[in-house]
Structure formats: C-alpha cells, structure tokens
Amino acid sequence: MILAHDEPLLFVHSPDIDSRPRGAIIIRMKHALLALTFALAASTFAAAQTPSVMPGQWTLDVSKSTYSPGPAPKSQHAVLSAIPNGIRTVADRVEADGKKVHFEWNGTFDGKDQPVIGDPARDAVSVKKIDDYTLEVTNKKGGKVMTVLRAVYAKDGKSRTETVTGTNAAGQAVKNVTYWTKS
C-alpha cells in the first residue's frame, strides 16, 4: 500500500483496492449520496400521498346514519380531492330546516389547523392520517375543539363511515355515526 504525501488515510492508493484516481472515487461517492437522497425523498413523498380510496364524490346516506342529539340533515354531498400531503373537501349540505350550507376546507395530514370556509359549526380543522383507510379530523370553533371526526374508508373505496364525538354549540354531547357512498 502506497500513501501519497498530502492525502488523508481515507484515500489510500493501492493497486489491490482501486486503481482509479481519487477524483473518480469522489464522483462515485457523490452519485451514490445523490441517489440515496432521491430515494429517501421519494419514499417520504409516497408516504404523504392521499390514499386512493379517499378522493371522489361522496353522498351521505341519511337513512343509514344516526344523529344524537339531532336533527339529521336532509342531505349532504361532498367532493374530496387529493392535494399535496392532504385532502380538499368541498361540500353542500341541506339542513333539517331546509337551509343550504356550502363549505370548503383543505386538510393537510400534518395535524396543523387549516381554515374552514362556510360552515357555521366550525372555522378550522386539523387532519391526521392514521393509515391508508382512516383519518381523524378535529373540528374547532374560535380555537376551541368542538368535535372529533374519525372517518374509516372501506378497502374497496366504495363507502366510508364517520363517527363524530364532542360537543355542539349549545353544549350538548354529540355522537353521530354517518354512512357515505361514493358516487
């Protein structure tokens, strides 16, 4: 083994180890590091993707849903779209009294509060992706947690069940279980 004058021990030239010049070894190391960086970034991006069962047009099946304290809405339709690291919800609901409510929100899977536009019961949501079939949505009004919604999607992506627990604006305990079908 031959040691060059000014080279650190890491770059020892030896015909038995590698006969390429030091520059070629450094370039290969840089390429390997770059490939590793891209592989890690791709796996992180893939993990943050919106699961394929969630996006779509969803319709509330009021007859299969329960509302406590109630009353149940007459209908609700929601369009869920994938966004980077989250889900966008655009919904139209007809309340029991016939009043129409349109609301929208973008929820990122990092659990940070995001604004809700148009829903009188909440002004912010935070979303956590539990797994590819389960989301937890925390609904807030004026910074206070009102309800927590747990959405469980069927493996075939054709339905979902949401369980909502917490307190409504009147201070009553809420326990709603809603059933949704994909249109």
C-alpha positions as CSV (number, residue, x, y, z in Angstrom):
1,M,0.0,0.0,0.0
2,I,1.4,3.4,-1.1
3,L,0.4,6.5,0.8
4,A,0.6,9.8,-1.0
5,H,2.1,12.8,0.8
6,D,-0.9,15.0,1.4
7,E,-3.7,12.5,1.2
8,P,-5.8,11.5,4.2
9,L,-5.9,7.9,5.1
10,L,-9.3,7.5,3.6
11,F,-7.9,7.9,0.1
12,V,-5.2,5.4,0.2
13,H,-4.0,4.3,-3.3
14,S,-3.4,0.7,-3.6
15,P,-3.5,-1.5,-6.7
16,D,-5.3,-4.1,-4.7
17,I,-8.2,-1.8,-3.7
18,D,-8.8,0.5,-6.6
19,S,-6.6,1.8,-9.3
20,R,-8.8,4.7,-10.3
21,P,-7.7,8.2,-9.5
22,R,-9.1,9.8,-6.3
23,G,-11.4,12.1,-8.3
24,A,-13.3,9.2,-9.8
25,I,-13.9,7.7,-6.3
26,I,-15.2,11.0,-5.0
27,I,-17.6,11.4,-8.0
28,R,-18.9,7.9,-7.4
29,M,-19.5,8.7,-3.8
30,K,-21.3,11.9,-4.7
31,H,-23.5,10.0,-7.2
32,A,-24.3,7.3,-4.5
33,L,-25.2,10.0,-2.0
34,L,-27.4,11.8,-4.5
35,A,-29.2,8.5,-5.4
36,L,-29.8,7.9,-1.7
37,T,-31.2,11.4,-1.2
38,F,-33.6,10.9,-4.1
39,A,-34.7,7.5,-2.8
40,L,-35.4,8.9,0.7
41,A,-37.3,11.9,-0.8
42,A,-39.4,9.6,-2.9
43,S,-40.3,7.4,0.0
44,T,-41.3,10.4,2.1
45,F,-43.4,11.8,-0.7
46,A,-45.1,8.4,-1.3
47,A,-45.9,8.1,2.5
48,A,-47.6,11.5,2.4
49,Q,-49.8,10.8,-0.6
50,T,-53.5,10.9,-0.3
51,P,-54.7,7.2,-0.3
52,S,-56.6,6.3,-3.4
53,V,-59.8,5.3,-1.6
54,M,-60.4,8.9,-0.3
55,P,-60.8,11.1,-3.4
56,G,-64.1,11.2,-5.2
57,Q,-67.8,12.3,-5.0
58,W,-69.4,11.2,-1.8
59,T,-73.1,11.1,-0.8
60,L,-74.4,10.9,2.7
61,D,-76.9,8.0,3.2
62,V,-79.1,9.7,5.9
63,S,-81.2,6.5,6.3
64,K,-78.2,4.5,7.5
65,S,-76.9,7.3,9.7
66,T,-77.6,8.2,13.3
67,Y,-77.5,11.7,14.9
68,S,-77.5,12.5,18.6
69,P,-78.8,14.9,19.6
70,G,-80.0,15.5,16.0
71,P,-81.8,16.6,13.9
72,A,-80.2,14.9,10.9
73,P,-79.6,16.9,7.7
74,K,-81.9,16.2,4.7
75,S,-78.8,15.6,2.5
76,Q,-75.1,16.2,2.0
77,H,-72.8,15.7,-1.0
78,A,-69.1,16.2,-0.8
79,V,-66.2,16.1,-3.3
80,L,-62.9,15.1,-1.9
81,S,-59.8,15.8,-3.9
82,A,-56.1,14.9,-3.3
83,I,-53.8,17.8,-2.6
84,P,-50.1,17.6,-1.6
85,N,-49.9,15.9,1.8
86,G,-53.7,16.1,2.3
87,I,-57.3,16.2,1.2
88,R,-59.6,19.0,-0.1
89,T,-63.2,18.9,0.9
90,V,-66.0,20.8,-0.9
91,A,-69.5,20.1,0.4
92,D,-73.1,21.0,0.1
93,R,-75.5,20.2,2.9
94,V,-79.2,20.7,3.2
95,E,-80.0,21.1,7.0
96,A,-83.2,19.6,8.6
97,D,-84.9,23.1,8.3
98,G,-84.1,23.3,4.6
99,K,-81.2,25.8,4.9
100,K,-78.4,25.2,2.4
101,V,-74.8,25.2,3.6
102,H,-71.8,25.2,1.3
103,F,-68.4,24.8,2.9
104,E,-64.8,24.1,1.9
105,W,-61.5,23.2,3.5
106,N,-58.0,21.9,2.7
107,G,-56.7,19.5,5.4
108,T,-53.0,18.6,5.5
109,F,-52.0,15.3,7.1
110,D,-49.6,17.1,9.5
111,G,-52.3,17.9,12.1
112,K,-51.9,21.6,11.7
113,D,-55.1,23.8,11.8
114,Q,-56.5,24.8,8.4
115,P,-59.3,27.3,7.8
116,V,-62.9,26.2,7.1
117,I,-64.9,28.5,4.9
118,G,-68.8,28.5,5.1
119,D,-69.5,26.0,7.9
120,P,-71.2,27.8,10.8
121,A,-70.3,25.0,13.2
122,R,-66.5,25.3,12.7
123,D,-63.9,27.6,11.4
124,A,-60.8,25.3,11.5
125,V,-59.9,21.7,11.1
126,S,-56.8,19.7,11.7
127,V,-56.3,16.4,10.0
128,K,-54.2,13.3,10.9
129,K,-53.9,10.4,8.6
130,I,-54.0,7.3,10.8
131,D,-53.4,4.9,8.0
132,D,-54.5,4.5,4.3
133,Y,-58.1,3.9,5.3
134,T,-58.5,6.1,8.4
135,L,-58.5,9.9,9.0
136,E,-59.0,11.8,12.2
137,V,-60.4,15.4,11.7
138,T,-60.5,17.7,14.7
139,N,-63.2,20.5,14.3
140,K,-62.6,23.8,16.0
141,K,-64.6,27.0,16.5
142,G,-62.8,30.1,17.9
143,G,-59.8,27.9,18.7
144,K,-61.8,25.5,20.9
145,V,-62.2,21.8,19.9
146,M,-65.8,21.1,19.3
147,T,-65.9,17.6,17.8
148,V,-63.5,14.9,16.5
149,L,-64.5,13.0,13.4
150,R,-63.0,9.6,12.7
151,A,-63.5,8.6,9.0
152,V,-62.9,4.9,8.1
153,Y,-62.9,4.1,4.4
154,A,-63.8,0.7,3.1
155,K,-60.9,-1.2,1.5
156,D,-62.7,-1.2,-1.9
157,G,-63.2,2.6,-1.7
158,K,-66.9,2.5,-2.2
159,S,-68.1,3.6,1.2
160,R,-66.9,5.3,4.4
161,T,-68.3,5.6,8.0
162,E,-67.7,8.7,10.1
163,T,-68.0,8.7,13.8
164,V,-68.3,12.2,15.3
165,T,-68.0,12.9,19.0
166,G,-67.8,16.0,21.1
167,T,-70.0,19.0,21.9
168,N,-72.2,21.2,19.8
169,A,-72.6,25.0,20.1
170,A,-75.4,24.5,22.6
171,G,-73.1,22.5,24.9
172,Q,-74.9,19.2,24.1
173,A,-72.9,16.0,23.7
174,V,-72.6,14.9,20.1
175,K,-72.4,11.2,18.9
176,N,-73.1,11.0,15.2
177,V,-72.4,7.9,13.0
178,T,-72.8,8.7,9.3
179,Y,-72.6,6.4,6.3
180,W,-71.3,7.6,2.9
181,T,-71.3,6.1,-0.5
182,K,-69.0,7.0,-3.4
183,S,-70.9,8.2,-6.5
